[in-house]
Amino acid sequence: MVKIGNIELPDFPLLLAPMEDVSDPPFRAVCKEYGADLMYTEFISTEGLIRDAIKSRQKLDIFDYERPVGIQIFGGDEEAMALSAKIVDATQPDLLDINFGCPVKKVVCKGAGAAVLKDVDQMVRLTKACVDNTSLPVTVKTRLGWDERSKNIEEVAERLQDVGIQALSIHGRTRAQLYKGEADWTLIAKVKNNPRIKIPIFGNGDIDSPQKAKEYKERYGVDGIMVGRAAIGYPWIFREIKHYLATGELLDPPTIQERVDACRKHLQGSMRWKGEKLGILEMRRHYANYLRGLSHVKEYRNRLVNTMDAAELFSILQEVEMHYAAV
Ligand SMILES: Cc1cc2nc3c(=O)[nH]c(=O)nc-3n(C[C@H](O)[C@H](O)[C@H](O)COP(=O)(O)O)c2cc1C
């Protein structure tokens, strides 16, 4: 069993990575169904939370069926972090996660996300502001360092543990790498093998198959794995990894019925949570992923992204199911 504060997770938990514009409640519901053990919201700006921006507030929405679930925040100001920790606390998720890994300019420019990797003292202050203002377990997600010459994750892990975080997820890239190249898990393993480190260490970066999950589990010895991109349109990745770790055998891929069914549920959830119009619009980015690999699927995909009519969408999905079940 892996424990984060008083949250009990199964042995070698599989985490759904926080992903902006992706890991919203409708997507999380599908990932939960197929085996994600711990999930996070999209990152939420502390500035937005304090301003009471609608977009930030909406990201706080969590539901009992998805527990355990963490709310992720980012920011570069101690006071804003402290206030946001209080807001998150009142929302009662299972944990509060801090993002010190986001590489995008608009975040880094404000001294938040991965920018904080350049100033570990500041990172400790921002983290302490959260720890001191919530009764929830606080966790952190970050990268190996700012760039190739400043990979400071070993120091970061010790200092953050000392200030009270209860788990650390590490994406095996630097900020400078963005998403390029291959994630390097060797430093993640070093953090995990540091005898001073007692908190769970979760590895993240490029896990896209059950075989890779098993190989990385064994080679790097982490306490669990966080999966991001591979789960987009393919939430079965969680159950496939679990099955392979437990039995050494590969599960059959989802049937066309399962694929269309998950897509349908995602669409229904999206319309319910965001309202019909926005739900339909935002679902458009997901069809290609749910239908990936099906031959000559372009025509269906085009129709799915060109209608605003809910009944028509479900009818096209029905057609897809029938067509591909027959081939
Ligand atoms: C579309 C997208 C949005 C992301 N948004 C966030 C975010 O809000 N917070 C965060 O900590 N990481 C974010 N990430 C990074 C992922 O959580 C993860 O660290 C990264 O994708 C590497 O894992 P993977 O190779 O399994 O995808 C995002 C990644 C993607 C692709």
Ligand as a Chemical Component Dictionary entry (heavy atoms), coordinates in Angstrom:
data_LIG
# 
_chem_comp.id                   LIG 
_chem_comp.type                 NON-POLYMER 
_chem_comp.pdbx_formal_charge   0 
_chem_comp.three_letter_code    LIG 
# 
loop_
_chem_comp_atom.comp_id 
_chem_comp_atom.atom_id 
_chem_comp_atom.alt_atom_id 
_chem_comp_atom.type_symbol 
_chem_comp_atom.charge 
_chem_comp_atom.model_Cartn_x 
_chem_comp_atom.model_Cartn_y 
_chem_comp_atom.model_Cartn_z 
_chem_comp_atom.pdbx_ordinal 
LIG C1  C1  C 0 -2.260 19.049 -22.888 1  
LIG C2  C2  C 0 -1.396 18.984 -21.654 2  
LIG C3  C3  C 0 -1.707 19.768 -20.566 3  
LIG C4  C4  C 0 -0.929 19.723 -19.404 4  
LIG N1  N1  N 0 -1.307 20.437 -18.304 5  
LIG C5  C5  C 0 -0.651 20.258 -17.128 6  
LIG C6  C6  C 0 -1.128 20.834 -15.920 7  
LIG O1  O1  O 0 -2.161 21.525 -15.892 8  
LIG N2  N2  N 0 -0.418 20.600 -14.785 9  
LIG C7  C7  C 0 0.717  19.822 -14.778 10 
LIG O2  O2  O 0 1.319  19.627 -13.714 11 
LIG N3  N3  N 0 1.185  19.267 -15.894 12 
LIG C8  C8  C 0 0.518  19.439 -17.060 13 
LIG N4  N4  N 0 0.944  18.771 -18.173 14 
LIG C9  C9  C 0 2.081  17.846 -18.081 15 
LIG C10 C10 C 0 1.585  16.420 -17.776 16 
LIG O3  O3  O 0 0.978  16.385 -16.506 17 
LIG C11 C11 C 0 2.748  15.414 -17.807 18 
LIG O4  O4  O 0 3.707  15.800 -16.871 19 
LIG C12 C12 C 0 3.402  15.331 -19.178 20 
LIG O5  O5  O 0 2.446  15.261 -20.204 21 
LIG C13 C13 C 0 4.355  14.125 -19.264 22 
LIG O6  O6  O 0 3.671  12.928 -19.039 23 
LIG P1  P1  P 0 3.212  11.965 -20.266 24 
LIG O7  O7  O 0 4.440  11.675 -21.070 25 
LIG O8  O8  O 0 2.643  10.751 -19.590 26 
LIG O9  O9  O 0 2.203  12.727 -21.055 27 
LIG C14 C14 C 0 0.209  18.862 -19.347 28 
LIG C15 C15 C 0 0.524  18.092 -20.468 29 
LIG C16 C16 C 0 -0.260 18.136 -21.611 30 
LIG C17 C17 C 0 0.101  17.266 -22.791 31 
# 
loop_
_chem_comp_bond.comp_id 
_chem_comp_bond.atom_id_1 
_chem_comp_bond.atom_id_2 
_chem_comp_bond.value_order 
_chem_comp_bond.pdbx_ordinal 
LIG C1  C2  SING 1  
LIG C2  C3  SING 2  
LIG C2  C16 DOUB 3  
LIG C3  C4  DOUB 4  
LIG C4  N1  SING 5  
LIG C4  C14 SING 6  
LIG N1  C5  DOUB 7  
LIG C5  C6  SING 8  
LIG C5  C8  SING 9  
LIG C6  O1  DOUB 10 
LIG C6  N2  SING 11 
LIG N2  C7  SING 12 
LIG C7  O2  DOUB 13 
LIG C7  N3  SING 14 
LIG N3  C8  DOUB 15 
LIG C8  N4  SING 16 
LIG N4  C9  SING 17 
LIG N4  C14 SING 18 
LIG C9  C10 SING 19 
LIG C10 O3  SING 20 
LIG C10 C11 SING 21 
LIG C11 O4  SING 22 
LIG C11 C12 SING 23 
LIG C12 O5  SING 24 
LIG C12 C13 SING 25 
LIG C13 O6  SING 26 
LIG O6  P1  SING 27 
LIG P1  O7  DOUB 28 
LIG P1  O8  SING 29 
LIG P1  O9  SING 30 
LIG C14 C15 DOUB 31 
LIG C15 C16 SING 32 
LIG C16 C17 SING 33 
# 
